[in-house]
Amino acid sequence: MPVDTTHPLYNEYIERWTRCRDCVEGSDAIKRKGEIYLPKLSAQSYDDYNAYKKRANFVGVTARALSGLVGMVIRRSPTLRYPEKLSPLFTSSVTHDTFNEVFQFFVTEILLQGRAGALVDIDEETNLAYVIPYSTESIINWRITGGKLDRLILSESVYEEDEKDEYEMIAINQIREYRVIDGRCLWAIYRKASTGKYEVRTSGEMKVRGRAIDYVPFVAANVLGLSIIPTKPPMMDIVDVNLSHYRTSADLENGRHFVALPTPVVTGVSNDTPLRIGSETAWVLPAKEAKAFYLEFLGGGLSSLENAMKEKVAQMAQFSARLVDLAGKGSEAAETVKLRYSSESANLSTTARVVEQALVSLFAMAAELSDVDPSTILVELNKEFLETKLSFQELRELVKAYVDGGIDKETLLYNLERGEMLPPESK
């Protein structure tokens, strides 16, 4: 089998991952796929179908819902502790992803696709480790032996200058393989040759200051924990209803297109009789049985489609942790919002705990490969996703209780920080 052979679970999940990714990409990505997401009506010609698809409206609810969910997780900065030597990993870097970028990537990817991963490699110039995130579709094959990942195959694209034109950048797909053999982690990069087969372009052994490592330096997480096994994408329900909403929109707009304008009908006259519509033209209909009227749509078919659209928007609102009902239902009491979002918050809490575990493992591995004590790494994510800002009245009562001696300073500061009236580092 060739090196780009995909895992059976990859083959099982790839269609779901593609749907999720396309829905986040938006209308252009959805319409580009044509009949995959919008089947052709019977007897539709090529031009009729293109017009039918063009009239359809894809509303980007999935992207907005995902953005809202991610925002709820990352809205408060995590608590971090790391040695000065590793500060390039956590602050700013021109060449590599920093902590905040990896943090947001894991949250986004796990919520959208149900799995994410990142590789740890060594910068030969600085001898410091760095992190390379990989989307779930890029993790194409793996093997677990004795509970340990001992083979990993990644698909990636790199951009290189064209040999004939230095200003022309060419996207090249390559396969990256890691495997553990006899306590040594070996790696190889494959590219397609002129024969169409993948051939080794470069290879080597993972070493840290001359010492071989006996594991694949990769951390993967799904919605359940630290695992490379795919799981159902949390956004899948929203994605499916979003696509159903798109198909209903196509039918509704198609119906409106054909019945929106009244059609004039004249009976009892010759087909050769010239007729023009407008106030400057008079019609003479000599036959007694002749009639002139407008044919207008009076049925309830379009109403059922309109109602279906509203129902699907409501369904997406239920599945999402953000209010996506475009009609707007006015203001709600804070406790009502908290209750309505309780299940979603529980899911976000699970996601945050998994991401926290992944980041701790990932940056502890980076510390170890950088010859730094892994125990010096601390990552604690925010687990409270609903805004808990204190109202003016609550703030006044807290300060009054402190002044009156009802609470001590620590209790005051604790409540101010939880109420987002005080930065955590100010305590």
KOLZANU-898806 format. One record per residue (C-alpha): x, y, z; residue in three letters; residue number from 1. Coordinates in steps of 0.25 Angstrom, whole numbers, plus 5000, padded with zeros to 4 digits. Layout:
REM KOLZANU-898806
NODE   xx   yy   zz rest  nr
NODE    X    Y    Z  ALA NUM
...
***
This chain:
REM KOLZANU-898806
NODE   xx   yy   zz rest  nr
NODE 5000 5000 5000  MET   1
NODE 5005 5014 4997  PRO   2
NODE 5010 5023 5008  VAL   3
NODE 4997 5032 5006  ASP   4
NODE 4988 5021 5010  THR   5
NODE 4977 5026 5019  THR   6
NODE 4972 5020 5032  HIS   7
NODE 4959 5013 5032  PRO   8
NODE 4953 5023 5042  LEU   9
NODE 4958 5034 5034  TYR  10
NODE 4950 5029 5022  ASN  11
NODE 4938 5028 5031  GLU  12
NODE 4939 5042 5036  TYR  13
NODE 4944 5050 5024  ILE  14
NODE 4931 5053 5018  GLU  15
NODE 4926 5059 5031  ARG  16
NODE 4939 5067 5033  TRP  17
NODE 4937 5072 5019  THR  18
NODE 4922 5077 5021  ARG  19
NODE 4927 5084 5034  CYS  20
NODE 4938 5091 5027  ARG  21
NODE 4930 5095 5015  ASP  22
NODE 4919 5101 5024  CYS  23
NODE 4929 5109 5032  VAL  24
NODE 4935 5114 5018  GLU  25
NODE 4922 5119 5014  GLY  26
NODE 4913 5121 5002  SER  27
NODE 4924 5120 4992  ASP  28
NODE 4929 5107 4997  ALA  29
NODE 4915 5101 4998  ILE  30
NODE 4911 5106 4984  LYS  31
NODE 4924 5101 4978  ARG  32
NODE 4920 5087 4982  LYS  33
NODE 4907 5088 4974  GLY  34
NODE 4899 5075 4974  GLU  35
NODE 4906 5070 4986  ILE  36
NODE 4899 5080 4995  TYR  37
NODE 4887 5084 4986  LEU  38
NODE 4882 5072 4977  PRO  39
NODE 4876 5076 4963  LYS  40
NODE 4861 5076 4962  LEU  41
NODE 4856 5066 4952  SER  42
NODE 4857 5071 4937  ALA  43
NODE 4865 5083 4941  GLN  44
NODE 4875 5087 4930  SER  45
NODE 4889 5092 4933  TYR  46
NODE 4885 5106 4932  ASP  47
NODE 4872 5104 4940  ASP  48
NODE 4880 5097 4951  TYR  49
NODE 4890 5108 4952  ASN  50
NODE 4879 5119 4953  ALA  51
NODE 4873 5110 4964  TYR  52
NODE 4886 5109 4971  LYS  53
NODE 4889 5124 4970  LYS  54
NODE 4875 5128 4975  ARG  55
NODE 4877 5119 4988  ALA  56
NODE 4882 5127 5000  ASN  57
NODE 4892 5120 5009  PHE  58
NODE 4892 5127 5023  VAL  59
NODE 4906 5125 5030  GLY  60
NODE 4900 5121 5043  VAL  61
NODE 4910 5110 5046  THR  62
NODE 4922 5120 5045  ALA  63
NODE 4915 5130 5054  ARG  64
NODE 4912 5119 5064  ALA  65
NODE 4926 5114 5064  LEU  66
NODE 4931 5128 5065  SER  67
NODE 4922 5130 5077  GLY  68
NODE 4926 5117 5084  LEU  69
NODE 4941 5119 5082  VAL  70
NODE 4939 5134 5087  GLY  71
NODE 4933 5129 5100  MET  72
NODE 4945 5119 5103  VAL  73
NODE 4956 5129 5099  ILE  74
NODE 4950 5142 5104  ARG  75
NODE 4958 5141 5117  ARG  76
NODE 4973 5139 5117  SER  77
NODE 4977 5126 5122  PRO  78
NODE 4987 5125 5134  THR  79
NODE 5001 5122 5129  LEU  80
NODE 5014 5119 5136  ARG  81
NODE 5027 5116 5128  TYR  82
NODE 5042 5118 5129  PRO  83
NODE 5048 5130 5122  GLU  84
NODE 5055 5120 5113  LYS  85
NODE 5042 5116 5106  LEU  86
NODE 5036 5130 5105  SER  87
NODE 5037 5130 5090  PRO  88
NODE 5027 5119 5090  LEU  89
NODE 5017 5127 5098  PHE  90
NODE 5019 5142 5094  THR  91
NODE 5023 5146 5080  SER  92
NODE 5029 5138 5068  SER  93
NODE 5031 5142 5054  VAL  94
NODE 5034 5127 5049  THR  95
NODE 5025 5118 5058  HIS  96
NODE 5012 5118 5064  ASP  97
NODE 5011 5123 5079  THR  98
NODE 5003 5119 5090  PHE  99
NODE 4990 5127 5087  ASN 100
NODE 4990 5123 5073  GLU 101
NODE 4991 5108 5077  VAL 102
NODE 4981 5110 5088  PHE 103
NODE 4970 5116 5078  GLN 104
NODE 4974 5106 5068  PHE 105
NODE 4971 5094 5077  PHE 106
NODE 4958 5100 5082  VAL 107
NODE 4953 5103 5068  THR 108
NODE 4957 5090 5062  GLU 109
NODE 4951 5081 5073  ILE 110
NODE 4938 5089 5073  LEU 111
NODE 4937 5088 5058  LEU 112
NODE 4943 5075 5055  GLN 113
NODE 4943 5067 5068  GLY 114
NODE 4959 5065 5067  ARG 115
NODE 4971 5073 5066  ALA 116
NODE 4986 5070 5067  GLY 117
NODE 5000 5077 5068  ALA 118
NODE 5014 5073 5065  LEU 119
NODE 5026 5077 5073  VAL 120
NODE 5039 5079 5065  ASP 121
NODE 5053 5085 5068  ILE 122
NODE 5058 5098 5063  ASP 123
NODE 5072 5094 5059  GLU 124
NODE 5077 5109 5060  GLU 125
NODE 5072 5111 5074  THR 126
NODE 5071 5097 5079  ASN 127
NODE 5057 5100 5085  LEU 128
NODE 5045 5092 5082  ALA 129
NODE 5033 5099 5074  TYR 130
NODE 5019 5094 5071  VAL 131
NODE 5012 5091 5058  ILE 132
NODE 4997 5090 5058  PRO 133
NODE 4990 5080 5049  TYR 134
NODE 4976 5080 5044  SER 135
NODE 4968 5067 5046  THR 136
NODE 4968 5065 5031  GLU 137
NODE 4983 5065 5031  SER 138
NODE 4984 5054 5041  ILE 139
NODE 4982 5043 5030  ILE 140
NODE 4987 5030 5037  ASN 141
NODE 4993 5025 5050  TRP 142
NODE 4996 5013 5058  ARG 143
NODE 4995 5010 5073  ILE 144
NODE 5003 4999 5079  THR 145
NODE 5002 4996 5094  GLY 146
NODE 4994 5009 5097  GLY 147
NODE 5005 5017 5090  LYS 148
NODE 5005 5024 5077  LEU 149
NODE 5017 5018 5069  ASP 150
NODE 5013 5022 5054  ARG 151
NODE 5007 5035 5049  LEU 152
NODE 5005 5040 5035  ILE 153
NODE 5002 5054 5032  LEU 154
NODE 4998 5061 5019  SER 155
NODE 5002 5075 5017  GLU 156
NODE 5004 5086 5007  SER 157
NODE 5017 5094 5005  VAL 158
NODE 5019 5106 4996  TYR 159
NODE 5032 5107 4988  GLU 160
NODE 5037 5116 4977  GLU 161
NODE 5036 5111 4963  ASP 162
NODE 5050 5108 4957  GLU 163
NODE 5047 5116 4945  LYS 164
NODE 5041 5128 4952  ASP 165
NODE 5045 5132 4966  GLU 166
NODE 5032 5140 4967  TYR 167
NODE 5023 5129 4965  GLU 168
NODE 5020 5121 4977  MET 169
NODE 5015 5106 4975  ILE 170
NODE 5007 5098 4985  ALA 171
NODE 5013 5084 4987  ILE 172
NODE 5006 5073 4995  ASN 173
NODE 5015 5064 5003  GLN 174
NODE 5014 5053 5013  ILE 175
NODE 5021 5053 5026  ARG 176
NODE 5023 5040 5033  GLU 177
NODE 5028 5037 5048  TYR 178
NODE 5030 5023 5053  ARG 179
NODE 5036 5017 5065  VAL 180
NODE 5045 5005 5063  ILE 181
NODE 5054 4999 5074  ASP 182
NODE 5053 5011 5083  GLY 183
NODE 5056 5021 5072  ARG 184
NODE 5047 5031 5065  CYS 185
NODE 5050 5032 5051  LEU 186
NODE 5044 5042 5041  TRP 187
NODE 5043 5043 5026  ALA 188
NODE 5037 5053 5016  ILE 189
NODE 5031 5048 5003  TYR 190
NODE 5027 5055 4990  ARG 191
NODE 5021 5050 4977  LYS 192
NODE 5031 5046 4966  ALA 193
NODE 5029 5047 4951  SER 194
NODE 5024 5033 4952  THR 195
NODE 5012 5038 4961  GLY 196
NODE 5017 5030 4973  LYS 197
NODE 5022 5036 4986  TYR 198
NODE 5037 5035 4988  GLU 199
NODE 5045 5039 5000  VAL 200
NODE 5051 5053 4998  ARG 201
NODE 5058 5054 5012  THR 202
NODE 5058 5045 5025  SER 203
NODE 5065 5045 5038  GLY 204
NODE 5064 5042 5053  GLU 205
NODE 5058 5050 5064  MET 206
NODE 5069 5054 5074  LYS 207
NODE 5070 5064 5085  VAL 208
NODE 5085 5069 5087  ARG 209
NODE 5089 5055 5081  GLY 210
NODE 5080 5047 5089  ARG 211
NODE 5069 5039 5082  ALA 212
NODE 5055 5040 5086  ILE 213
NODE 5046 5027 5087  ASP 214
NODE 5032 5034 5084  TYR 215
NODE 5025 5041 5073  VAL 216
NODE 5025 5056 5078  PRO 217
NODE 5011 5058 5075  PHE 218
NODE 4999 5061 5083  VAL 219
NODE 4985 5059 5078  ALA 220
NODE 4971 5062 5085  ALA 221
NODE 4957 5059 5082  ASN 222
NODE 4944 5063 5090  VAL 223
NODE 4946 5052 5100  LEU 224
NODE 4961 5054 5104  GLY 225
NODE 4975 5052 5099  LEU 226
NODE 4973 5042 5087  SER 227
NODE 4976 5042 5072  ILE 228
NODE 4963 5034 5070  ILE 229
NODE 4952 5043 5062  PRO 230
NODE 4939 5046 5069  THR 231
NODE 4926 5052 5065  LYS 232
NODE 4928 5067 5062  PRO 233
NODE 4921 5075 5072  PRO 234
NODE 4916 5085 5061  MET 235
NODE 4910 5073 5053  MET 236
NODE 4896 5076 5057  ASP 237
NODE 4896 5091 5053  ILE 238
NODE 4903 5087 5040  VAL 239
NODE 4893 5078 5036  ASP 240
NODE 4881 5087 5039  VAL 241
NODE 4889 5099 5032  ASN 242
NODE 4890 5090 5019  LEU 243
NODE 4875 5087 5020  SER 244
NODE 4872 5101 5022  HIS 245
NODE 4880 5104 5009  TYR 246
NODE 4872 5094 5001  ARG 247
NODE 4859 5099 5006  THR 248
NODE 4863 5113 5003  SER 249
NODE 4866 5108 4989  ALA 250
NODE 4852 5103 4987  ASP 251
NODE 4846 5115 4993  LEU 252
NODE 4853 5125 4984  GLU 253
NODE 4851 5116 4972  ASN 254
NODE 4836 5117 4975  GLY 255
NODE 4836 5132 4978  ARG 256
NODE 4843 5134 4964  HIS 257
NODE 4832 5127 4956  PHE 258
NODE 4820 5132 4964  VAL 259
NODE 4824 5146 4969  ALA 260
NODE 4819 5154 4956  LEU 261
NODE 4804 5153 4952  PRO 262
NODE 4802 5147 4938  THR 263
NODE 4792 5153 4929  PRO 264
NODE 4781 5144 4923  VAL 265
NODE 4771 5147 4912  VAL 266
NODE 4761 5137 4907  THR 267
NODE 4751 5138 4895  GLY 268
NODE 4760 5146 4886  VAL 269
NODE 4769 5142 4874  SER 270
NODE 4783 5139 4876  ASN 271
NODE 4786 5150 4866  ASP 272
NODE 4780 5161 4874  THR 273
NODE 4791 5170 4878  PRO 274
NODE 4791 5173 4893  LEU 275
NODE 4799 5182 4901  ARG 276
NODE 4799 5185 4916  ILE 277
NODE 4799 5199 4921  GLY 278
NODE 4789 5211 4923  SER 279
NODE 4792 5216 4909  GLU 280
NODE 4786 5204 4903  THR 281
NODE 4771 5201 4902  ALA 282
NODE 4766 5186 4900  TRP 283
NODE 4753 5183 4892  VAL 284
NODE 4748 5169 4894  LEU 285
NODE 4735 5168 4885  PRO 286
NODE 4732 5154 4889  ALA 287
NODE 4722 5152 4900  LYS 288
NODE 4730 5141 4906  GLU 289
NODE 4743 5148 4905  ALA 290
NODE 4750 5151 4919  LYS 291
NODE 4763 5157 4923  ALA 292
NODE 4769 5155 4937  PHE 293
NODE 4782 5153 4944  TYR 294
NODE 4787 5139 4948  LEU 295
NODE 4792 5140 4962  GLU 296
NODE 4798 5130 4972  PHE 297
NODE 4788 5128 4983  LEU 298
NODE 4792 5115 4989  GLY 299
NODE 4799 5112 5003  GLY 300
NODE 4811 5104 4997  GLY 301
NODE 4821 5115 4999  LEU 302
NODE 4816 5118 5013  SER 303
NODE 4820 5104 5017  SER 304
NODE 4834 5106 5012  LEU 305
NODE 4835 5119 5019  GLU 306
NODE 4830 5112 5032  ASN 307
NODE 4840 5101 5030  ALA 308
NODE 4851 5112 5029  MET 309
NODE 4847 5118 5042  LYS 310
NODE 4847 5104 5049  GLU 311
NODE 4861 5101 5044  LYS 312
NODE 4866 5114 5049  VAL 313
NODE 4860 5111 5062  ALA 314
NODE 4866 5098 5062  GLN 315
NODE 4880 5104 5059  MET 316
NODE 4878 5113 5071  ALA 317
NODE 4875 5102 5080  GLN 318
NODE 4888 5094 5076  PHE 319
NODE 4896 5107 5077  SER 320
NODE 4902 5113 5089  ALA 321
NODE 4899 5127 5082  ARG 322
NODE 4886 5132 5079  LEU 323
NODE 4885 5131 5064  VAL 324
NODE 4870 5134 5063  ASP 325
NODE 4870 5145 5053  LEU 326
NODE 4856 5150 5057  ALA 327
NODE 4861 5154 5071  GLY 328
NODE 4852 5152 5083  LYS 329
NODE 4856 5164 5091  GLY 330
NODE 4864 5164 5104  SER 331
NODE 4864 5153 5114  GLU 332
NODE 4867 5152 5128  ALA 333
NODE 4881 5148 5131  ALA 334
NODE 4877 5135 5139  GLU 335
NODE 4868 5131 5127  THR 336
NODE 4880 5132 5118  VAL 337
NODE 4889 5124 5127  LYS 338
NODE 4878 5113 5128  LEU 339
NODE 4876 5113 5113  ARG 340
NODE 4891 5111 5111  TYR 341
NODE 4894 5102 5122  SER 342
NODE 4895 5089 5113  SER 343
NODE 4904 5096 5103  GLU 344
NODE 4913 5102 5115  SER 345
NODE 4914 5088 5120  ALA 346
NODE 4919 5084 5106  ASN 347
NODE 4929 5096 5106  LEU 348
NODE 4934 5092 5119  SER 349
NODE 4937 5078 5114  THR 350
NODE 4944 5084 5102  THR 351
NODE 4952 5094 5111  ALA 352
NODE 4957 5083 5120  ARG 353
NODE 4961 5074 5108  VAL 354
NODE 4968 5086 5101  VAL 355
NODE 4975 5089 5115  GLU 356
NODE 4980 5075 5116  GLN 357
NODE 4985 5076 5101  ALA 358
NODE 4992 5089 5103  LEU 359
NODE 4999 5084 5116  VAL 360
NODE 5004 5071 5109  SER 361
NODE 5008 5079 5097  LEU 362
NODE 5016 5090 5104  PHE 363
NODE 5022 5080 5114  ALA 364
NODE 5027 5072 5102  MET 365
NODE 5033 5084 5096  ALA 366
NODE 5039 5087 5109  ALA 367
NODE 5045 5073 5110  GLU 368
NODE 5051 5074 5096  LEU 369
NODE 5057 5088 5099  SER 370
NODE 5064 5082 5112  ASP 371
NODE 5054 5089 5121  VAL 372
NODE 5047 5083 5133  ASP 373
NODE 5033 5079 5128  PRO 374
NODE 5027 5082 5142  SER 375
NODE 5030 5097 5141  THR 376
NODE 5019 5098 5131  ILE 377
NODE 5005 5102 5136  LEU 378
NODE 4993 5104 5127  VAL 379
NODE 4979 5107 5133  GLU 380
NODE 4968 5111 5124  LEU 381
NODE 4955 5119 5128  ASN 382
NODE 4943 5109 5131  LYS 383
NODE 4933 5120 5133  GLU 384
NODE 4927 5124 5119  PHE 385
NODE 4915 5132 5122  LEU 386
NODE 4918 5147 5125  GLU 387
NODE 4917 5149 5140  THR 388
NODE 4920 5164 5141  LYS 389
NODE 4915 5170 5153  LEU 390
NODE 4904 5180 5152  SER 391
NODE 4905 5194 5158  PHE 392
NODE 4896 5190 5170  GLN 393
NODE 4904 5177 5172  GLU 394
NODE 4917 5185 5172  LEU 395
NODE 4911 5195 5182  ARG 396
NODE 4906 5184 5192  GLU 397
NODE 4920 5177 5191  LEU 398
NODE 4928 5189 5194  VAL 399
NODE 4918 5193 5205  LYS 400
NODE 4919 5179 5211  ALA 401
NODE 4934 5181 5212  TYR 402
NODE 4934 5195 5218  VAL 403
NODE 4924 5190 5228  ASP 404
NODE 4933 5178 5232  GLY 405
NODE 4923 5168 5226  GLY 406
NODE 4934 5162 5217  ILE 407
NODE 4949 5162 5217  ASP 408
NODE 4958 5167 5206  LYS 409
NODE 4961 5153 5200  GLU 410
NODE 4946 5151 5198  THR 411
NODE 4944 5165 5192  LEU 412
NODE 4955 5163 5182  LEU 413
NODE 4950 5149 5179  TYR 414
NODE 4936 5153 5175  ASN 415
NODE 4942 5165 5168  LEU 416
NODE 4951 5156 5159  GLU 417
NODE 4939 5146 5157  ARG 418
NODE 4930 5158 5153  GLY 419
NODE 4941 5163 5143  GLU 420
NODE 4943 5176 5150  MET 421
NODE 4957 5172 5153  LEU 422
NODE 4968 5166 5145  PRO 423
NODE 4973 5152 5151  PRO 424
NODE 4987 5157 5152  GLU 425
NODE 4983 5169 5161  SER 426
NODE 4979 5160 5172  LYS 427
***
